[in-house]
Amino acid sequence: MLLSFFLFPFISMFSFYMHARLMAKRTIYSVRMIINS
């Protein structure tokens, strides 16, 4: 129980970090497409 309590913030921060990276890649890709066209 205590271990999961300590692990929960780490897992949520890791998933948030991965999601932010994915959104950044998608935004950069769409910006490049707009500039190229």
mmCIF entry with sequence, helices, sheets and N, C-alpha, C, O atoms, coordinates in Angstrom:
data_MODEL
# 
_entry.id   MODEL 
# 
_entity.id                         1 
_entity.type                       polymer 
_entity.pdbx_number_of_molecules   1 
# 
_entity_poly.entity_id                      1 
_entity_poly.type                           'polypeptide(L)' 
_entity_poly.nstd_linkage                   no 
_entity_poly.nstd_monomer                   no 
_entity_poly.pdbx_seq_one_letter_code       MLLSFFLFPFISMFSFYMHARLMAKRTIYSVRMIINS 
_entity_poly.pdbx_seq_one_letter_code_can   MLLSFFLFPFISMFSFYMHARLMAKRTIYSVRMIINS 
_entity_poly.pdbx_strand_id                 A 
# 
loop_
_entity_poly_seq.entity_id 
_entity_poly_seq.num 
_entity_poly_seq.mon_id 
_entity_poly_seq.hetero 
1 1  MET n 
1 2  LEU n 
1 3  LEU n 
1 4  SER n 
1 5  PHE n 
1 6  PHE n 
1 7  LEU n 
1 8  PHE n 
1 9  PRO n 
1 10 PHE n 
1 11 ILE n 
1 12 SER n 
1 13 MET n 
1 14 PHE n 
1 15 SER n 
1 16 PHE n 
1 17 TYR n 
1 18 MET n 
1 19 HIS n 
1 20 ALA n 
1 21 ARG n 
1 22 LEU n 
1 23 MET n 
1 24 ALA n 
1 25 LYS n 
1 26 ARG n 
1 27 THR n 
1 28 ILE n 
1 29 TYR n 
1 30 SER n 
1 31 VAL n 
1 32 ARG n 
1 33 MET n 
1 34 ILE n 
1 35 ILE n 
1 36 ASN n 
1 37 SER n 
# 
_struct_asym.id          A 
_struct_asym.entity_id   1 
# 
_struct_conf.conf_type_id            HELX_P 
_struct_conf.id                      HELX_P1 
_struct_conf.pdbx_PDB_helix_id       AA1 
_struct_conf.beg_label_comp_id       LEU 
_struct_conf.beg_label_asym_id       A 
_struct_conf.beg_label_seq_id        2 
_struct_conf.pdbx_beg_PDB_ins_code   ? 
_struct_conf.end_label_comp_id       ASN 
_struct_conf.end_label_asym_id       A 
_struct_conf.end_label_seq_id        36 
_struct_conf.pdbx_end_PDB_ins_code   ? 
_struct_conf.beg_auth_comp_id        LEU 
_struct_conf.beg_auth_asym_id        A 
_struct_conf.beg_auth_seq_id         2 
_struct_conf.end_auth_comp_id        ASN 
_struct_conf.end_auth_asym_id        A 
_struct_conf.end_auth_seq_id         36 
_struct_conf.pdbx_PDB_helix_class    1 
_struct_conf.details                 ? 
_struct_conf.pdbx_PDB_helix_length   35 
# 
_struct_conf_type.id          HELX_P 
_struct_conf_type.criteria    ? 
_struct_conf_type.reference   ? 
# 
loop_
_atom_site.group_PDB 
_atom_site.id 
_atom_site.type_symbol 
_atom_site.label_atom_id 
_atom_site.label_alt_id 
_atom_site.label_comp_id 
_atom_site.label_asym_id 
_atom_site.label_entity_id 
_atom_site.label_seq_id 
_atom_site.pdbx_PDB_ins_code 
_atom_site.Cartn_x 
_atom_site.Cartn_y 
_atom_site.Cartn_z 
_atom_site.occupancy 
_atom_site.B_iso_or_equiv 
_atom_site.pdbx_formal_charge 
_atom_site.auth_seq_id 
_atom_site.auth_comp_id 
_atom_site.auth_asym_id 
_atom_site.auth_atom_id 
_atom_site.pdbx_PDB_model_num 
ATOM 1   N N  . MET A 1 1  ? 0.843 -1.200 0.000   1.00 0.00 ? 1  MET A N  1 
ATOM 2   C CA . MET A 1 1  ? 0.000 0.000  0.000   1.00 0.00 ? 1  MET A CA 1 
ATOM 3   C C  . MET A 1 1  ? 0.880 1.252  0.000   1.00 0.00 ? 1  MET A C  1 
ATOM 4   O O  . MET A 1 1  ? 0.678 2.166  -0.800  1.00 0.00 ? 1  MET A O  1 
ATOM 5   N N  . LEU A 1 2  ? 1.868 1.278  0.919   1.00 0.00 ? 2  LEU A N  1 
ATOM 6   C CA . LEU A 1 2  ? 2.745 2.445  0.991   1.00 0.00 ? 2  LEU A CA 1 
ATOM 7   C C  . LEU A 1 2  ? 3.583 2.571  -0.277  1.00 0.00 ? 2  LEU A C  1 
ATOM 8   O O  . LEU A 1 2  ? 3.837 3.676  -0.756  1.00 0.00 ? 2  LEU A O  1 
ATOM 9   N N  . LEU A 1 3  ? 4.009 1.427  -0.817  1.00 0.00 ? 3  LEU A N  1 
ATOM 10  C CA . LEU A 1 3  ? 4.827 1.452  -2.032  1.00 0.00 ? 3  LEU A CA 1 
ATOM 11  C C  . LEU A 1 3  ? 4.044 2.034  -3.198  1.00 0.00 ? 3  LEU A C  1 
ATOM 12  O O  . LEU A 1 3  ? 4.569 2.849  -3.957  1.00 0.00 ? 3  LEU A O  1 
ATOM 13  N N  . SER A 1 4  ? 2.792 1.620  -3.341  1.00 0.00 ? 4  SER A N  1 
ATOM 14  C CA . SER A 1 4  ? 1.974 2.151  -4.438  1.00 0.00 ? 4  SER A CA 1 
ATOM 15  C C  . SER A 1 4  ? 1.712 3.645  -4.224  1.00 0.00 ? 4  SER A C  1 
ATOM 16  O O  . SER A 1 4  ? 1.607 4.405  -5.187  1.00 0.00 ? 4  SER A O  1 
ATOM 17  N N  . PHE A 1 5  ? 1.607 4.058  -2.963  1.00 0.00 ? 5  PHE A N  1 
ATOM 18  C CA . PHE A 1 5  ? 1.396 5.478  -2.672  1.00 0.00 ? 5  PHE A CA 1 
ATOM 19  C C  . PHE A 1 5  ? 2.600 6.299  -3.120  1.00 0.00 ? 5  PHE A C  1 
ATOM 20  O O  . PHE A 1 5  ? 2.447 7.424  -3.596  1.00 0.00 ? 5  PHE A O  1 
ATOM 21  N N  . PHE A 1 6  ? 3.802 5.732  -2.967  1.00 0.00 ? 6  PHE A N  1 
ATOM 22  C CA . PHE A 1 6  ? 5.008 6.435  -3.407  1.00 0.00 ? 6  PHE A CA 1 
ATOM 23  C C  . PHE A 1 6  ? 5.201 6.326  -4.917  1.00 0.00 ? 6  PHE A C  1 
ATOM 24  O O  . PHE A 1 6  ? 5.773 7.225  -5.532  1.00 0.00 ? 6  PHE A O  1 
ATOM 25  N N  . LEU A 1 7  ? 4.729 5.236  -5.518  1.00 0.00 ? 7  LEU A N  1 
ATOM 26  C CA . LEU A 1 7  ? 4.934 5.023  -6.949  1.00 0.00 ? 7  LEU A CA 1 
ATOM 27  C C  . LEU A 1 7  ? 3.952 5.819  -7.789  1.00 0.00 ? 7  LEU A C  1 
ATOM 28  O O  . LEU A 1 7  ? 4.253 6.151  -8.936  1.00 0.00 ? 7  LEU A O  1 
ATOM 29  N N  . PHE A 1 8  ? 2.788 6.133  -7.246  1.00 0.00 ? 8  PHE A N  1 
ATOM 30  C CA . PHE A 1 8  ? 1.742 6.786  -8.047  1.00 0.00 ? 8  PHE A CA 1 
ATOM 31  C C  . PHE A 1 8  ? 2.182 8.128  -8.636  1.00 0.00 ? 8  PHE A C  1 
ATOM 32  O O  . PHE A 1 8  ? 1.974 8.338  -9.831  1.00 0.00 ? 8  PHE A O  1 
ATOM 33  N N  . PRO A 1 9  ? 2.785 9.061  -7.863  1.00 0.00 ? 9  PRO A N  1 
ATOM 34  C CA . PRO A 1 9  ? 3.199 10.342 -8.455  1.00 0.00 ? 9  PRO A CA 1 
ATOM 35  C C  . PRO A 1 9  ? 4.256 10.152 -9.534  1.00 0.00 ? 9  PRO A C  1 
ATOM 36  O O  . PRO A 1 9  ? 4.253 10.872 -10.532 1.00 0.00 ? 9  PRO A O  1 
ATOM 37  N N  . PHE A 1 10 ? 5.164 9.191  -9.346  1.00 0.00 ? 10 PHE A N  1 
ATOM 38  C CA . PHE A 1 10 ? 6.212 8.953  -10.338 1.00 0.00 ? 10 PHE A CA 1 
ATOM 39  C C  . PHE A 1 10 ? 5.611 8.475  -11.648 1.00 0.00 ? 10 PHE A C  1 
ATOM 40  O O  . PHE A 1 10 ? 6.002 8.939  -12.719 1.00 0.00 ? 10 PHE A O  1 
ATOM 41  N N  . ILE A 1 11 ? 4.650 7.540  -11.569 1.00 0.00 ? 11 ILE A N  1 
ATOM 42  C CA . ILE A 1 11 ? 4.021 7.006  -12.782 1.00 0.00 ? 11 ILE A CA 1 
ATOM 43  C C  . ILE A 1 11 ? 3.201 8.094  -13.469 1.00 0.00 ? 11 ILE A C  1 
ATOM 44  O O  . ILE A 1 11 ? 3.232 8.200  -14.695 1.00 0.00 ? 11 ILE A O  1 
ATOM 45  N N  . SER A 1 12 ? 2.481 8.890  -12.719 1.00 0.00 ? 12 SER A N  1 
ATOM 46  C CA . SER A 1 12 ? 1.654 9.936  -13.330 1.00 0.00 ? 12 SER A CA 1 
ATOM 47  C C  . SER A 1 12 ? 2.541 11.001 -13.982 1.00 0.00 ? 12 SER A C  1 
ATOM 48  O O  . SER A 1 12 ? 2.217 11.498 -15.061 1.00 0.00 ? 12 SER A O  1 
ATOM 49  N N  . MET A 1 13 ? 3.646 11.351 -13.342 1.00 0.00 ? 13 MET A N  1 
ATOM 50  C CA . MET A 1 13 ? 4.553 12.331 -13.942 1.00 0.00 ? 13 MET A CA 1 
ATOM 51  C C  . MET A 1 13 ? 5.202 11.764 -15.197 1.00 0.00 ? 13 MET A C  1 
ATOM 52  O O  . MET A 1 13 ? 5.392 12.488 -16.175 1.00 0.00 ? 13 MET A O  1 
ATOM 53  N N  . PHE A 1 14 ? 5.545 10.477 -15.184 1.00 0.00 ? 14 PHE A N  1 
ATOM 54  C CA . PHE A 1 14 ? 6.167 9.861  -16.354 1.00 0.00 ? 14 PHE A CA 1 
ATOM 55  C C  . PHE A 1 14 ? 5.196 9.838  -17.524 1.00 0.00 ? 14 PHE A C  1 
ATOM 56  O O  . PHE A 1 14 ? 5.576 10.150 -18.653 1.00 0.00 ? 14 PHE A O  1 
ATOM 57  N N  . SER A 1 15 ? 3.936 9.468  -17.261 1.00 0.00 ? 15 SER A N  1 
ATOM 58  C CA . SER A 1 15 ? 2.944 9.423  -18.342 1.00 0.00 ? 15 SER A CA 1 
ATOM 59  C C  . SER A 1 15 ? 2.674 10.837 -18.863 1.00 0.00 ? 15 SER A C  1 
ATOM 60  O O  . SER A 1 15 ? 2.494 11.025 -20.066 1.00 0.00 ? 15 SER A O  1 
ATOM 61  N N  . PHE A 1 16 ? 2.645 11.820 -17.979 1.00 0.00 ? 16 PHE A N  1 
ATOM 62  C CA . PHE A 1 16 ? 2.442 13.205 -18.410 1.00 0.00 ? 16 PHE A CA 1 
ATOM 63  C C  . PHE A 1 16 ? 3.612 13.675 -19.278 1.00 0.00 ? 16 PHE A C  1 
ATOM 64  O O  . PHE A 1 16 ? 3.412 14.386 -20.263 1.00 0.00 ? 16 PHE A O  1 
ATOM 65  N N  . TYR A 1 17 ? 4.847 13.271 -18.904 1.00 0.00 ? 17 TYR A N  1 
ATOM 66  C CA . TYR A 1 17 ? 6.035 13.648 -19.672 1.00 0.00 ? 17 TYR A CA 1 
ATOM 67  C C  . TYR A 1 17 ? 5.998 13.029 -21.064 1.00 0.00 ? 17 TYR A C  1 
ATOM 68  O O  . TYR A 1 17 ? 6.317 13.699 -22.046 1.00 0.00 ? 17 TYR A O  1 
ATOM 69  N N  . MET A 1 18 ? 5.613 11.755 -21.161 1.00 0.00 ? 18 MET A N  1 
ATOM 70  C CA . MET A 1 18 ? 5.531 11.091 -22.460 1.00 0.00 ? 18 MET A CA 1 
ATOM 71  C C  . MET A 1 18 ? 4.451 11.740 -23.314 1.00 0.00 ? 18 MET A C  1 
ATOM 72  O O  . MET A 1 18 ? 4.642 11.933 -24.514 1.00 0.00 ? 18 MET A O  1 
ATOM 73  N N  . HIS A 1 19 ? 3.313 12.079 -22.704 1.00 0.00 ? 19 HIS A N  1 
ATOM 74  C CA . HIS A 1 19 ? 2.219 12.708 -23.451 1.00 0.00 ? 19 HIS A CA 1 
ATOM 75  C C  . HIS A 1 19 ? 2.654 14.089 -23.959 1.00 0.00 ? 19 HIS A C  1 
ATOM 76  O O  . HIS A 1 19 ? 2.332 14.465 -25.087 1.00 0.00 ? 19 HIS A O  1 
ATOM 77  N N  . ALA A 1 20 ? 3.379 14.837 -23.133 1.00 0.00 ? 20 ALA A N  1 
ATOM 78  C CA . ALA A 1 20 ? 3.836 16.167 -23.547 1.00 0.00 ? 20 ALA A CA 1 
ATOM 79  C C  . ALA A 1 20 ? 4.814 16.053 -24.711 1.00 0.00 ? 20 ALA A C  1 
ATOM 80  O O  . ALA A 1 20 ? 4.773 16.858 -25.641 1.00 0.00 ? 20 ALA A O  1 
ATOM 81  N N  . ARG A 1 21 ? 5.699 15.048 -24.660 1.00 0.00 ? 21 ARG A N  1 
ATOM 82  C CA . ARG A 1 21 ? 6.642 14.857 -25.769 1.00 0.00 ? 21 ARG A CA 1 
ATOM 83  C C  . ARG A 1 21 ? 5.900 14.518 -27.052 1.00 0.00 ? 21 ARG A C  1 
ATOM 84  O O  . ARG A 1 21 ? 6.239 15.019 -28.124 1.00 0.00 ? 21 ARG A O  1 
ATOM 85  N N  . LEU A 1 22 ? 4.883 13.661 -26.940 1.00 0.00 ? 22 LEU A N  1 
ATOM 86  C CA . LEU A 1 22 ? 4.123 13.271 -28.129 1.00 0.00 ? 22 LEU A CA 1 
ATOM 87  C C  . LEU A 1 22 ? 3.408 14.478 -28.720 1.00 0.00 ? 22 LEU A C  1 
ATOM 88  O O  . LEU A 1 22 ? 3.402 14.656 -29.938 1.00 0.00 ? 22 LEU A O  1 
ATOM 89  N N  . MET A 1 23 ? 2.806 15.305 -27.876 1.00 0.00 ? 23 MET A N  1 
ATOM 90  C CA . MET A 1 23 ? 2.096 16.478 -28.370 1.00 0.00 ? 23 MET A CA 1 
ATOM 91  C C  . MET A 1 23 ? 3.081 17.468 -28.995 1.00 0.00 ? 23 MET A C  1 
ATOM 92  O O  . MET A 1 23 ? 2.751 18.114 -29.990 1.00 0.00 ? 23 MET A O  1 
ATOM 93  N N  . ALA A 1 24 ? 4.276 17.597 -28.432 1.00 0.00 ? 24 ALA A N  1 
ATOM 94  C CA . ALA A 1 24 ? 5.274 18.512 -28.990 1.00 0.00 ? 24 ALA A CA 1 
ATOM 95  C C  . ALA A 1 24 ? 5.706 18.044 -30.370 1.00 0.00 ? 24 ALA A C  1 
ATOM 96  O O  . ALA A 1 24 ? 5.842 18.853 -31.288 1.00 0.00 ? 24 ALA A O  1 
ATOM 97  N N  . LYS A 1 25 ? 5.924 16.737 -30.522 1.00 0.00 ? 25 LYS A N  1 
ATOM 98  C CA . LYS A 1 25 ? 6.310 16.215 -31.834 1.00 0.00 ? 25 LYS A CA 1 
ATOM 99  C C  . LYS A 1 25 ? 5.209 16.467 -32.851 1.00 0.00 ? 25 LYS A C  1 
ATOM 100 O O  . LYS A 1 25 ? 5.487 16.869 -33.981 1.00 0.00 ? 25 LYS A O  1 
ATOM 101 N N  . ARG A 1 26 ? 3.960 16.233 -32.458 1.00 0.00 ? 26 ARG A N  1 
ATOM 102 C CA . ARG A 1 26 ? 2.842 16.428 -33.381 1.00 0.00 ? 26 ARG A CA 1 
ATOM 103 C C  . ARG A 1 26 ? 2.719 17.906 -33.761 1.00 0.00 ? 26 ARG A C  1 
ATOM 104 O O  . ARG A 1 26 ? 2.447 18.226 -34.919 1.00 0.00 ? 26 ARG A O  1 
ATOM 105 N N  . THR A 1 27 ? 2.916 18.801 -32.798 1.00 0.00 ? 27 THR A N  1 
ATOM 106 C CA . THR A 1 27 ? 2.812 20.233 -33.084 1.00 0.00 ? 27 THR A CA 1 
ATOM 107 C C  . THR A 1 27 ? 3.921 20.672 -34.030 1.00 0.00 ? 27 THR A C  1 
ATOM 108 O O  . THR A 1 27 ? 3.672 21.424 -34.972 1.00 0.00 ? 27 THR A O  1 
ATOM 109 N N  . ILE A 1 28 ? 5.144 20.207 -33.787 1.00 0.00 ? 28 ILE A N  1 
ATOM 110 C CA . ILE A 1 28 ? 6.263 20.571 -34.665 1.00 0.00 ? 28 ILE A CA 1 
ATOM 111 C C  . ILE A 1 28 ? 6.017 20.035 -36.067 1.00 0.00 ? 28 ILE A C  1 
ATOM 112 O O  . ILE A 1 28 ? 6.311 20.713 -37.051 1.00 0.00 ? 28 ILE A O  1 
ATOM 113 N N  . TYR A 1 29 ? 5.479 18.821 -36.165 1.00 0.00 ? 29 TYR A N  1 
ATOM 114 C CA . TYR A 1 29 ? 5.217 18.227 -37.482 1.00 0.00 ? 29 TYR A CA 1 
ATOM 115 C C  . TYR A 1 29 ? 4.177 19.040 -38.244 1.00 0.00 ? 29 TYR A C  1 
ATOM 116 O O  . TYR A 1 29 ? 4.352 19.314 -39.431 1.00 0.00 ? 29 TYR A O  1 
ATOM 117 N N  . SER A 1 30 ? 3.099 19.424 -37.572 1.00 0.00 ? 30 SER A N  1 
ATOM 118 C CA . SER A 1 30 ? 2.043 20.188 -38.252 1.00 0.00 ? 30 SER A CA 1 
ATOM 119 C C  . SER A 1 30 ? 2.547 21.579 -38.632 1.00 0.00 ? 30 SER A C  1 
ATOM 120 O O  . SER A 1 30 ? 2.176 22.100 -39.684 1.00 0.00 ? 30 SER A O  1 
ATOM 121 N N  . VAL A 1 31 ? 3.384 22.185 -37.796 1.00 0.00 ? 31 VAL A N  1 
ATOM 122 C CA . VAL A 1 31 ? 3.933 23.504 -38.126 1.00 0.00 ? 31 VAL A CA 1 
ATOM 123 C C  . VAL A 1 31 ? 4.830 23.401 -39.351 1.00 0.00 ? 31 VAL A C  1 
ATOM 124 O O  . VAL A 1 31 ? 4.809 24.284 -40.208 1.00 0.00 ? 31 VAL A O  1 
ATOM 125 N N  . ARG A 1 32 ? 5.614 22.339 -39.444 1.00 0.00 ? 32 ARG A N  1 
ATOM 126 C CA . ARG A 1 32 ? 6.475 22.154 -40.614 1.00 0.00 ? 32 ARG A CA 1 
ATOM 127 C C  . ARG A 1 32 ? 5.639 21.973 -41.872 1.00 0.00 ? 32 ARG A C  1 
ATOM 128 O O  . ARG A 1 32 ? 5.984 22.503 -42.929 1.00 0.00 ? 32 ARG A O  1 
ATOM 129 N N  . MET A 1 33 ? 4.547 21.230 -41.768 1.00 0.00 ? 33 MET A N  1 
ATOM 130 C CA . MET A 1 33 ? 3.686 21.014 -42.931 1.00 0.00 ? 33 MET A CA 1 
ATOM 131 C C  . MET A 1 33 ? 3.076 22.338 -43.385 1.00 0.00 ? 33 MET A C  1 
ATOM 132 O O  . MET A 1 33 ? 2.959 22.587 -44.585 1.00 0.00 ? 33 MET A O  1 
ATOM 133 N N  . ILE A 1 34 ? 2.685 23.195 -42.427 1.00 0.00 ? 34 ILE A N  1 
ATOM 134 C CA . ILE A 1 34 ? 2.088 24.489 -42.782 1.00 0.00 ? 34 ILE A CA 1 
ATOM 135 C C  . ILE A 1 34 ? 3.138 25.373 -43.456 1.00 0.00 ? 34 ILE A C  1 
ATOM 136 O O  . ILE A 1 34 ? 2.830 26.076 -44.418 1.00 0.00 ? 34 ILE A O  1 
ATOM 137 N N  . ILE A 1 35 ? 4.369 25.341 -42.959 1.00 0.00 ? 35 ILE A N  1 
ATOM 138 C CA . ILE A 1 35 ? 5.425 26.182 -43.539 1.00 0.00 ? 35 ILE A CA 1 
ATOM 139 C C  . ILE A 1 35 ? 5.779 25.687 -44.942 1.00 0.00 ? 35 ILE A C  1 
ATOM 140 O O  . ILE A 1 35 ? 5.996 26.496 -45.844 1.00 0.00 ? 35 ILE A O  1 
ATOM 141 N N  . ASN A 1 36 ? 5.839 24.377 -45.130 1.00 0.00 ? 36 ASN A N  1 
ATOM 142 C CA . ASN A 1 36 ? 6.234 23.833 -46.432 1.00 0.00 ? 36 ASN A CA 1 
ATOM 143 C C  . ASN A 1 36 ? 5.185 24.089 -47.497 1.00 0.00 ? 36 ASN A C  1 
ATOM 144 O O  . ASN A 1 36 ? 5.531 24.331 -48.653 1.00 0.00 ? 36 ASN A O  1 
ATOM 145 N N  . SER A 1 37 ? 3.923 24.042 -47.137 1.00 0.00 ? 37 SER A N  1 
ATOM 146 C CA . SER A 1 37 ? 2.872 24.184 -48.146 1.00 0.00 ? 37 SER A CA 1 
ATOM 147 C C  . SER A 1 37 ? 2.724 25.638 -48.604 1.00 0.00 ? 37 SER A C  1 
ATOM 148 O O  . SER A 1 37 ? 1.883 25.936 -49.451 1.00 0.00 ? 37 SER A O  1 
# 
